[in-house]
């Protein structure tokens, strides 16, 4: 489960970083466009200032020649045109500024999400490391128990072999039959030894206990 969590966090982190990189690239692209438009605006402002200077010179000449009224009409038309162009430029720049702010916010959110995913990834890596250590400990314990079990099996097998060997080599004690040489066969009595089974057990038990 920890490995699946780590894989999921890694995928989410890669996705967040990818989106952050794309957002940053778009931000840089918009910034470059804005810089280009700023340069164009500076150039237009310079041209306007040059135009104003030229108008002033023309006004001075027109005033000297007595064409002031016609010149004022021309000047008013030019100023109106310049105002309209300036207003369009201002609106365009406002839209560009809003777009850049949105891109910047998206980039900041993506970077923040990537940071959170990175923390989760580190936590998942730590949990996976602990799980791996626990797994290794369990494996070592299993190996130890397996070796101990094999050792007990070998010991039991050797005990069984030893027991069979003693059983094969042991001899059951037989009762000593004493024939009384009596003339009367009917009264021929045997003098038995102690019980055969008890004697065998006593003998084998003593041998087994002496071995172990």
Protein Blocks (a to p, Z undefined) as FASTA:
>chain_A
ZZmmmmmmmmmmmmmmmmmmmmmmmmmmmmmmmmmmmmmmmmmmmmmmmmmmmmmmmmmm
mmmnopmmmmmmmmmmmmmmmmmmmmmmmmmmmmmmmmmmmmmmmmmmmmmmmmmmmmmm
mmmmmmmmmmmmmmmmmmmmmmmmmmmmmmmmmmmmmmmmmmmmmmmmpccddddddddd
dfblklmccdddddfklmmmmmmmmmmmmmZZ
